[in-house]
Every structure is written in C-alpha cells, then in structure tokens.
Amino acid sequence: MKHFDLLKVIIPQKELLQVFLTFCRSIFYFQDMIRCNFARLLGERKLKISDVARDTGINRGTLTRLYHETTERVELEVLDQLCEYFQIDLPELLARVTTPEG
C-alpha cells in the first residue's frame, strides 16, 4: 500500500484536502522570509554540522536549527563566526526571499 493510499484510509477525503491546503499555505507563508544558506554551504564544501561545531565552537543545536531553517533568532556573534569560517559575507549566508506579491 502506497503512502497516499494509507493516508486516505486514516484521514477521510475532506480532511485530507484540508491537510493538503494547510501544507500548501505554509509553503507560501514561509517563502517571504529570511532564508539561511547554511545547508547549501555545507553541501558545497562537503562538510558536516559536526565539523563546523568542532571547528567553531558553535553549539551543534544552533547549527542544526540553521541547517533546517527552524531557528527563530541567531546571535550576531554566531553569524560573524560562520562568515569567518566560510570566508563569506553575510548576504551569502542569509538572504531575504520575497514572493511576487511581496
């Protein structure tokens, strides 16, 4: 049984549509925000979160939240350390993404 078929058994069709629409709204809601390019920087350099944590002393939990873009606030010192570590300027680490309506 595929995942979608399993969802139809667990969630009635009307509720499934509501779940889907809520998901879609959340995607559009989060596109007009500050995006963190930490995950991309790690991938480009073939680094792990643990490498950056070890080399910089930044808390692994902080780096994980930056990686998954779930952080709500970041200390300026952390941003400065990451820019120094990657040898980049702040706009390469953080970018404001706006939707066409924005």
C-alpha positions as CSV (number, residue, x, y, z in Angstrom):
1,M,0.0,0.0,0.0
2,K,1.4,3.4,-1.0
3,H,1.7,6.2,1.5
4,F,-1.1,8.2,-0.1
5,D,-3.4,5.2,-0.1
6,L,-2.6,4.8,3.6
7,L,-3.4,8.4,4.3
8,K,-6.8,8.0,2.6
9,V,-7.6,5.1,5.0
10,I,-6.5,7.1,8.0
11,I,-7.8,10.5,7.1
12,P,-11.2,11.0,5.4
13,Q,-11.0,12.7,2.0
14,K,-12.4,16.0,3.1
15,E,-9.9,16.2,6.0
16,L,-7.1,15.1,3.6
17,L,-7.8,18.1,1.4
18,Q,-7.7,20.4,4.4
19,V,-4.3,18.9,5.4
20,F,-3.0,19.4,1.9
21,L,-4.2,23.0,1.7
22,T,-2.8,23.8,5.1
23,F,0.6,22.4,3.9
24,C,0.5,24.4,0.7
25,R,-0.4,27.6,2.6
26,S,2.6,27.0,4.9
27,I,4.9,26.7,2.0
28,F,3.8,30.0,0.6
29,Y,3.8,31.7,4.0
30,F,7.4,30.7,4.6
31,Q,8.7,32.0,1.2
32,D,8.5,35.6,2.2
33,M,11.2,35.5,4.9
34,I,14.9,35.4,5.6
35,R,16.5,32.2,4.2
36,C,19.6,30.7,5.6
37,N,22.1,29.2,3.1
38,F,24.0,27.2,5.7
39,A,22.8,23.8,4.3
40,R,23.9,24.8,0.8
41,L,27.3,26.0,2.1
42,L,27.8,22.7,3.9
43,G,26.9,20.7,0.8
44,E,29.2,22.7,-1.5
45,R,32.1,22.2,0.9
46,K,31.2,18.6,1.7
47,L,31.1,19.4,5.4
48,K,29.0,18.1,8.3
49,I,27.3,20.1,11.0
50,S,29.7,18.3,13.5
51,D,32.7,19.6,11.5
52,V,31.5,23.2,11.8
53,A,30.6,22.7,15.5
54,R,34.0,21.3,16.3
55,D,35.9,23.9,14.3
56,T,34.0,27.0,15.5
57,G,32.7,26.1,19.0
58,I,29.2,27.0,17.9
59,N,26.6,24.8,19.6
60,R,25.5,21.8,17.5
61,G,21.9,22.5,18.2
62,T,22.2,26.1,16.9
63,L,23.8,24.8,13.7
64,T,21.1,22.1,13.3
65,R,18.4,24.7,13.6
66,L,20.2,26.9,11.0
67,Y,20.5,23.9,8.7
68,H,16.8,23.0,8.9
69,E,15.9,26.7,8.9
70,T,13.8,26.3,12.1
71,T,15.7,28.9,14.1
72,E,13.8,32.0,15.2
73,R,16.8,34.1,16.3
74,V,20.6,34.0,15.9
75,E,23.2,35.7,17.9
76,L,25.3,38.2,15.8
77,E,28.4,36.5,17.1
78,V,27.3,33.2,15.6
79,L,26.7,34.9,12.2
80,D,30.1,36.5,12.4
81,Q,31.8,33.2,13.2
82,L,30.1,31.4,10.4
83,C,31.0,34.2,7.9
84,E,34.6,34.0,9.1
85,Y,34.6,30.2,8.9
86,F,33.3,30.0,5.4
87,Q,35.2,33.2,4.3
88,I,32.0,34.8,3.0
89,D,30.0,38.0,3.5
90,L,26.7,37.9,5.4
91,P,24.4,38.1,2.3
92,E,25.9,34.8,1.2
93,L,24.8,33.2,4.4
94,L,21.4,35.0,4.8
95,A,19.1,36.2,2.1
96,R,15.7,37.8,2.1
97,V,13.4,35.9,-0.2
98,T,10.2,37.6,-1.4
99,T,7.2,36.3,-3.3
100,P,5.9,38.1,-6.4
101,E,3.2,39.6,-4.2
102,G,5.8,40.8,-1.7
